[in-house]
Amino acid sequence: MPAIVSDFTEVERDLVAELLLQRYNKPVLPELADSELKLDPASDELTICPTLYWSERGAHFVVSKVAPGRYRCQFFYADADQYGTGHEEYIDLRRCVLTLLRVQADHESQSAGISSGATAAELAAAPDDDEYHGPLVI
């Protein structure tokens, strides 16, 4: 029988909503969803994980809770056009969401011909106390 992962808490949902408000300067309430994820690379078993989903500026975002205090994330434009952050999992939801937003903003800028010069791996390696101020305008 597949493992059960507990739902996002109200505190976790409120944190994500606050980060999205800071990013988009308007309320963006993530929807609750479920994702089937392969949590153990050595197994074919899929686990249903609670997921937060939102869509903004043509991109779709998912943050999945894979265990208490452990999260995975990605953004996508189409099924074949999916992007990660360079980290498989995060132990800090704030850092997970901020890195996801930064990587997507950098991708959006690069698609428009503007680059911040930071790579996904560099963004993912940012210190935990790093404050998020939105994408850099160049």
C-alpha positions as YAML, in Angstrom:
chain: A
units: angstrom
residues:
- id: 1
  name: MET
  ca: [0.00, 0.00, 0.00]
- id: 2
  name: PRO
  ca: [1.42, 3.43, -0.92]
- id: 3
  name: ALA
  ca: [2.64, 5.73, 1.83]
- id: 4
  name: ILE
  ca: [0.38, 8.64, 2.79]
- id: 5
  name: VAL
  ca: [1.84, 12.14, 2.93]
- id: 6
  name: SER
  ca: [0.08, 14.63, 5.18]
- id: 7
  name: ASP
  ca: [-1.65, 17.62, 3.61]
- id: 8
  name: PHE
  ca: [-0.16, 21.11, 3.59]
- id: 9
  name: THR
  ca: [-0.89, 22.86, 6.86]
- id: 10
  name: GLU
  ca: [-2.67, 26.18, 7.02]
- id: 11
  name: VAL
  ca: [0.65, 27.79, 7.99]
- id: 12
  name: GLU
  ca: [2.35, 26.31, 4.92]
- id: 13
  name: ARG
  ca: [-0.48, 27.44, 2.62]
- id: 14
  name: ASP
  ca: [-0.42, 30.95, 4.13]
- id: 15
  name: LEU
  ca: [3.36, 31.15, 3.66]
- id: 16
  name: VAL
  ca: [3.08, 30.27, -0.04]
- id: 17
  name: ALA
  ca: [0.20, 32.74, -0.53]
- id: 18
  name: GLU
  ca: [2.29, 35.51, 1.10]
- id: 19
  name: LEU
  ca: [5.30, 34.76, -1.10]
- id: 20
  name: LEU
  ca: [3.09, 34.86, -4.20]
- id: 21
  name: LEU
  ca: [1.59, 38.18, -3.08]
- id: 22
  name: GLN
  ca: [5.12, 39.58, -2.77]
- id: 23
  name: ARG
  ca: [6.09, 38.22, -6.19]
- id: 24
  name: TYR
  ca: [3.04, 39.27, -8.19]
- id: 25
  name: ASN
  ca: [1.82, 42.28, -6.15]
- id: 26
  name: LYS
  ca: [-1.68, 40.78, -6.09]
- id: 27
  name: PRO
  ca: [-3.33, 37.90, -4.24]
- id: 28
  name: VAL
  ca: [-2.62, 34.54, -5.88]
- id: 29
  name: LEU
  ca: [-4.15, 31.65, -3.98]
- id: 30
  name: PRO
  ca: [-2.60, 28.29, -4.83]
- id: 31
  name: GLU
  ca: [-5.06, 25.48, -5.41]
- id: 32
  name: LEU
  ca: [-4.82, 22.20, -3.53]
- id: 33
  name: ALA
  ca: [-4.19, 19.20, -5.77]
- id: 34
  name: ASP
  ca: [-2.57, 15.77, -5.66]
- id: 35
  name: SER
  ca: [0.41, 14.48, -7.62]
- id: 36
  name: GLU
  ca: [1.59, 10.92, -8.07]
- id: 37
  name: LEU
  ca: [5.33, 10.96, -7.52]
- id: 38
  name: LYS
  ca: [8.03, 8.32, -7.48]
- id: 39
  name: LEU
  ca: [9.67, 9.02, -4.12]
- id: 40
  name: ASP
  ca: [12.09, 6.09, -4.11]
- id: 41
  name: PRO
  ca: [14.32, 5.88, -7.20]
- id: 42
  name: ALA
  ca: [14.77, 2.13, -6.58]
- id: 43
  name: SER
  ca: [11.02, 1.48, -6.70]
- id: 44
  name: ASP
  ca: [8.31, 1.85, -9.34]
- id: 45
  name: GLU
  ca: [5.77, 2.68, -6.65]
- id: 46
  name: LEU
  ca: [3.98, 6.02, -6.98]
- id: 47
  name: THR
  ca: [2.91, 7.98, -3.91]
- id: 48
  name: ILE
  ca: [0.04, 10.45, -3.88]
- id: 49
  name: CYS
  ca: [1.46, 13.72, -2.57]
- id: 50
  name: PRO
  ca: [-0.43, 16.88, -1.66]
- id: 51
  name: THR
  ca: [0.42, 19.62, -4.13]
- id: 52
  name: LEU
  ca: [-0.06, 23.37, -4.38]
- id: 53
  name: TYR
  ca: [-0.73, 24.59, -7.92]
- id: 54
  name: TRP
  ca: [-0.96, 28.08, -9.40]
- id: 55
  name: SER
  ca: [-0.65, 29.67, -12.80]
- id: 56
  name: GLU
  ca: [0.69, 33.15, -13.54]
- id: 57
  name: ARG
  ca: [2.17, 34.93, -16.55]
- id: 58
  name: GLY
  ca: [1.75, 31.90, -18.81]
- id: 59
  name: ALA
  ca: [3.58, 29.50, -16.47]
- id: 60
  name: HIS
  ca: [2.14, 26.76, -14.27]
- id: 61
  name: PHE
  ca: [3.73, 25.97, -10.91]
- id: 62
  name: VAL
  ca: [3.56, 22.95, -8.60]
- id: 63
  name: VAL
  ca: [5.00, 22.46, -5.14]
- id: 64
  name: SER
  ca: [4.52, 18.95, -3.75]
- id: 65
  name: LYS
  ca: [4.91, 17.87, -0.17]
- id: 66
  name: VAL
  ca: [6.74, 14.53, -0.21]
- id: 67
  name: ALA
  ca: [7.14, 14.10, 3.57]
- id: 68
  name: PRO
  ca: [6.80, 16.30, 6.64]
- id: 69
  name: GLY
  ca: [9.14, 19.23, 5.99]
- id: 70
  name: ARG
  ca: [10.23, 17.98, 2.51]
- id: 71
  name: TYR
  ca: [9.12, 19.52, -0.79]
- id: 72
  name: ARG
  ca: [9.63, 19.20, -4.55]
- id: 73
  name: CYS
  ca: [8.79, 21.82, -7.14]
- id: 74
  name: GLN
  ca: [8.73, 22.60, -10.83]
- id: 75
  name: PHE
  ca: [7.17, 24.96, -13.33]
- id: 76
  name: PHE
  ca: [6.01, 24.25, -16.83]
- id: 77
  name: TYR
  ca: [4.41, 25.77, -19.89]
- id: 78
  name: ALA
  ca: [3.33, 22.52, -21.58]
- id: 79
  name: ASP
  ca: [3.75, 18.83, -20.80]
- id: 80
  name: ALA
  ca: [6.99, 18.69, -22.79]
- id: 81
  name: ASP
  ca: [8.25, 22.06, -21.49]
- id: 82
  name: GLN
  ca: [9.00, 21.43, -17.78]
- id: 83
  name: TYR
  ca: [11.68, 23.02, -15.60]
- id: 84
  name: GLY
  ca: [13.17, 22.34, -12.19]
- id: 85
  name: THR
  ca: [15.39, 24.36, -9.89]
- id: 86
  name: GLY
  ca: [18.48, 22.19, -9.73]
- id: 87
  name: HIS
  ca: [17.50, 20.69, -6.35]
- id: 88
  name: GLU
  ca: [15.46, 17.51, -6.14]
- id: 89
  name: GLU
  ca: [14.05, 18.30, -2.69]
- id: 90
  name: TYR
  ca: [13.95, 21.12, -0.17]
- id: 91
  name: ILE
  ca: [13.62, 20.99, 3.60]
- id: 92
  name: ASP
  ca: [12.46, 24.62, 3.76]
- id: 93
  name: LEU
  ca: [9.19, 25.52, 2.02]
- id: 94
  name: ARG
  ca: [10.09, 29.20, 1.83]
- id: 95
  name: ARG
  ca: [13.37, 28.48, 0.08]
- id: 96
  name: CYS
  ca: [11.64, 26.00, -2.24]
- id: 97
  name: VAL
  ca: [9.04, 28.53, -3.41]
- id: 98
  name: LEU
  ca: [11.46, 31.47, -3.64]
- id: 99
  name: THR
  ca: [13.94, 29.46, -5.69]
- id: 100
  name: LEU
  ca: [11.15, 28.23, -7.96]
- id: 101
  name: LEU
  ca: [9.93, 31.80, -8.52]
- id: 102
  name: ARG
  ca: [13.46, 33.06, -9.16]
- id: 103
  name: VAL
  ca: [14.30, 30.32, -11.66]
- id: 104
  name: GLN
  ca: [11.03, 30.92, -13.52]
- id: 105
  name: ALA
  ca: [11.63, 34.70, -13.55]
- id: 106
  name: ASP
  ca: [15.13, 34.10, -14.91]
- id: 107
  name: HIS
  ca: [13.73, 31.74, -17.55]
- id: 108
  name: GLU
  ca: [11.13, 34.35, -18.49]
- id: 109
  name: SER
  ca: [13.84, 37.01, -18.78]
- id: 110
  name: GLN
  ca: [16.10, 34.77, -20.86]
- id: 111
  name: SER
  ca: [13.18, 33.98, -23.17]
- id: 112
  name: ALA
  ca: [12.77, 37.74, -23.66]
- id: 113
  name: GLY
  ca: [16.51, 38.10, -24.35]
- id: 114
  name: ILE
  ca: [17.43, 39.41, -20.88]
- id: 115
  name: SER
  ca: [19.64, 37.44, -18.49]
- id: 116
  name: SER
  ca: [20.48, 37.93, -14.83]
- id: 117
  name: GLY
  ca: [23.55, 35.74, -15.35]
- id: 118
  name: ALA
  ca: [22.58, 33.39, -12.49]
- id: 119
  name: THR
  ca: [22.12, 29.70, -13.15]
- id: 120
  name: ALA
  ca: [19.47, 27.50, -11.54]
- id: 121
  name: ALA
  ca: [22.18, 25.76, -9.51]
- id: 122
  name: GLU
  ca: [23.50, 29.11, -8.22]
- id: 123
  name: LEU
  ca: [19.99, 30.21, -7.27]
- id: 124
  name: ALA
  ca: [19.30, 26.93, -5.51]
- id: 125
  name: ALA
  ca: [22.57, 27.26, -3.57]
- id: 126
  name: ALA
  ca: [21.66, 30.74, -2.25]
- id: 127
  name: PRO
  ca: [21.93, 31.05, 1.54]
- id: 128
  name: ASP
  ca: [18.79, 30.23, 3.54]
- id: 129
  name: ASP
  ca: [18.57, 33.80, 4.88]
- id: 130
  name: ASP
  ca: [18.53, 35.26, 1.36]
- id: 131
  name: GLU
  ca: [15.68, 37.77, 1.01]
- id: 132
  name: TYR
  ca: [13.58, 37.69, -2.14]
- id: 133
  name: HIS
  ca: [12.93, 41.02, -3.87]
- id: 134
  name: GLY
  ca: [11.48, 39.85, -7.17]
- id: 135
  name: PRO
  ca: [13.29, 39.48, -10.47]
- id: 136
  name: LEU
  ca: [16.02, 41.98, -11.26]
- id: 137
  name: VAL
  ca: [15.07, 44.56, -13.82]
- id: 138
  name: ILE
  ca: [17.93, 45.11, -16.24]
...
